[in-house]
Amino acid sequence: MQNKKTRRYEEHCYRWMSNLPIRNTDDAVHGTWVEKTVWIRQGQGTYKRTLYTTLFTSLTVTKHNVQEVARCGRARWKIENECFNCIARHGQNFKHNFGHGKNGLANLLATLNLLAFALHTMLDQVKGLWKQCRASYQVRRDFFEALRARTIGYRIPDWRSIWESMLFRRPPPLAPSAARA
């Protein structure tokens, strides 16, 4: 088939095996292993492999749906990979593996990281001081470092004071009760 973007001829090969255990134990979950390989024709009778991907699924795979299952599996991997790369690059410290923890600690920490990422992404879409302040720092990590620095040792009266101090690069004002002490 001809690739619409590159206009090169590609050969897509699919293989699958059903009812395989996900690991080598008696209580292992069984499913279907799917493999997709894409080859590009380089010349007369020569091909180069450009994509190799595999997935494991609980779906029933047949010759009628293998392309769709492989496409969906690849799309899911791409979404997850790009999301976690985005999180890691923008200072959310999600590259750290919390392990399994005890009593769900790892899940709690991962959930809090994802919640923080979602909140920061949402706040980047709103108008006001947050957006102005965030835009004044090129790197998200620098923004959060400045925010952290302004909240250590200060009793800040309100969020507006923090955003203005970051925007104008000045120390935050002390809260009235802290100024009297």
C-alpha positions as CSV (number, residue, x, y, z in Angstrom):
1,M,0.0,0.0,0.0
2,Q,1.1,3.6,-0.6
3,N,1.6,5.8,2.5
4,K,-0.4,9.0,2.0
5,K,2.1,11.2,3.8
6,T,5.4,9.9,2.4
7,R,4.1,8.5,-0.9
8,R,6.3,5.5,-0.4
9,Y,5.1,1.9,-0.8
10,E,4.9,0.1,2.5
11,E,4.1,-3.5,3.4
12,H,2.3,-4.0,6.7
13,C,2.7,-7.5,8.3
14,Y,0.6,-8.7,11.2
15,R,1.0,-11.8,13.4
16,W,-0.9,-12.8,16.5
17,M,-1.2,-15.7,18.9
18,S,-4.3,-16.3,21.1
19,N,-4.7,-17.7,24.5
20,L,-1.2,-17.0,25.7
21,P,-0.4,-16.4,29.4
22,I,1.0,-12.9,30.2
23,R,3.6,-14.5,32.5
24,N,4.8,-18.0,33.3
25,T,2.6,-18.8,36.3
26,D,-0.4,-21.0,36.8
27,D,-2.6,-18.0,37.8
28,A,-1.6,-15.8,34.9
29,V,-4.1,-13.9,32.8
30,H,-4.5,-15.2,29.2
31,G,-4.8,-13.0,26.2
32,T,-3.7,-12.4,22.6
33,W,-0.2,-11.2,21.5
34,V,-0.2,-9.0,18.4
35,E,2.8,-8.0,16.3
36,K,2.9,-5.3,13.5
37,T,5.8,-4.7,11.3
38,V,6.0,-2.1,8.5
39,W,8.5,-2.5,5.7
40,I,9.3,0.2,3.1
41,R,10.3,-0.8,-0.4
42,Q,13.8,0.6,-1.1
43,G,14.6,-0.8,-4.5
44,Q,14.0,-3.8,-6.6
45,G,13.2,-6.6,-4.1
46,T,14.8,-4.9,-1.1
47,Y,12.9,-3.6,2.0
48,K,13.7,-1.8,5.2
49,R,11.9,-2.3,8.4
50,T,10.5,1.1,9.7
51,L,8.2,0.0,12.5
52,Y,8.0,-2.9,14.8
53,T,5.5,-3.0,17.6
54,T,3.8,-5.5,19.8
55,L,0.9,-5.5,22.3
56,F,-0.9,-7.9,24.5
57,T,-4.7,-7.6,24.7
58,S,-7.7,-9.4,26.1
59,L,-9.6,-8.7,22.9
60,T,-10.4,-11.5,20.4
61,V,-8.2,-11.0,17.4
62,T,-9.0,-12.3,13.9
63,K,-7.8,-11.6,10.4
64,H,-10.8,-9.2,10.1
65,N,-9.9,-7.0,13.0
66,V,-6.1,-7.4,13.5
67,Q,-5.4,-4.1,11.7
68,E,-7.8,-2.1,13.9
69,V,-6.5,-3.8,17.1
70,A,-2.9,-3.0,16.2
71,R,-3.8,0.5,15.2
72,C,-5.6,1.1,18.5
73,G,-2.8,-0.5,20.5
74,R,-0.2,1.8,18.8
75,A,-2.4,4.9,19.4
76,R,-2.8,4.0,23.1
77,W,1.0,3.5,23.5
78,K,1.6,6.8,21.6
79,I,-0.8,8.7,23.8
80,E,0.7,7.3,27.0
81,N,4.2,7.8,25.9
82,E,3.7,11.4,24.8
83,C,1.7,12.2,27.9
84,F,4.4,10.9,30.3
85,N,7.2,12.5,28.2
86,C,5.3,15.8,28.5
87,I,4.9,15.4,32.2
88,A,8.6,14.6,32.7
89,R,9.8,17.5,30.5
90,H,7.6,20.1,32.2
91,G,8.9,19.7,35.8
92,Q,6.2,17.3,37.2
93,N,9.0,14.9,38.3
94,F,7.0,11.9,37.0
95,K,10.1,10.3,35.7
96,H,10.6,8.9,39.2
97,N,9.2,5.5,39.7
98,F,7.6,5.3,43.2
99,G,7.6,1.5,43.2
100,H,4.7,-0.5,44.7
101,G,4.8,1.1,48.1
102,K,2.8,0.0,51.1
103,N,-1.0,0.3,51.3
104,G,-1.3,2.1,48.0
105,L,1.3,4.9,48.6
106,A,2.7,4.5,45.0
107,N,-0.8,4.9,43.5
108,L,-1.5,7.9,45.7
109,L,1.8,9.7,44.7
110,A,1.2,8.9,41.0
111,T,-2.4,10.1,41.2
112,L,-1.2,13.4,42.9
113,N,1.4,13.9,40.2
114,L,-1.2,13.4,37.5
115,L,-3.7,15.7,39.3
116,A,-1.1,18.4,39.6
117,F,-0.3,18.1,35.9
118,A,-4.0,18.4,35.0
119,L,-4.4,21.4,37.3
120,H,-1.4,23.2,35.9
121,T,-2.5,22.5,32.3
122,M,-5.9,23.9,33.1
123,L,-4.5,27.0,34.8
124,D,-2.3,27.6,31.8
125,Q,-5.5,28.0,29.8
126,V,-7.1,30.7,32.0
127,K,-6.6,34.4,31.9
128,G,-5.3,36.6,34.7
129,L,-2.2,36.8,36.8
130,W,-1.5,33.1,36.8
131,K,-1.2,33.1,33.0
132,Q,0.8,36.3,32.9
133,C,3.1,35.1,35.6
134,R,3.5,31.6,34.0
135,A,4.3,33.2,30.6
136,S,7.0,35.4,32.2
137,Y,9.0,32.2,32.9
138,Q,10.1,30.2,29.8
139,V,10.6,27.0,31.6
140,R,7.8,25.6,33.8
141,R,10.4,24.2,36.3
142,D,11.8,27.8,36.8
143,F,8.3,29.0,37.4
144,F,7.6,26.4,40.1
145,E,11.0,27.0,41.7
146,A,10.3,30.7,41.9
147,L,6.9,29.9,43.4
148,R,8.5,27.6,46.0
149,A,11.1,30.2,46.9
150,R,8.4,32.8,47.6
151,T,6.5,30.6,49.9
152,I,9.3,29.5,52.2
153,G,9.5,31.6,55.3
154,Y,6.8,34.0,54.3
155,R,3.3,34.4,55.6
156,I,1.7,35.6,52.4
157,P,-1.7,37.4,52.6
158,D,-3.2,36.2,49.3
159,W,-2.4,34.5,46.0
160,R,-2.4,37.9,44.2
161,S,0.6,38.9,46.3
162,I,2.5,35.8,45.2
163,W,1.7,36.3,41.5
164,E,2.6,40.0,41.5
165,S,5.9,39.3,43.3
166,M,6.8,36.7,40.7
167,L,5.6,38.8,37.8
168,F,7.6,41.9,38.9
169,R,10.5,39.8,40.4
170,R,10.3,41.2,43.9
171,P,10.0,39.6,47.3
172,P,6.4,39.0,48.4
173,P,4.9,41.4,51.0
174,L,4.4,40.0,54.5
175,A,1.0,39.3,55.8
176,P,-0.2,41.8,58.4
177,S,0.1,39.3,61.3
178,A,3.7,38.5,60.2
179,A,4.7,42.2,59.9
180,R,3.6,42.8,63.5
181,A,5.6,39.8,65.0
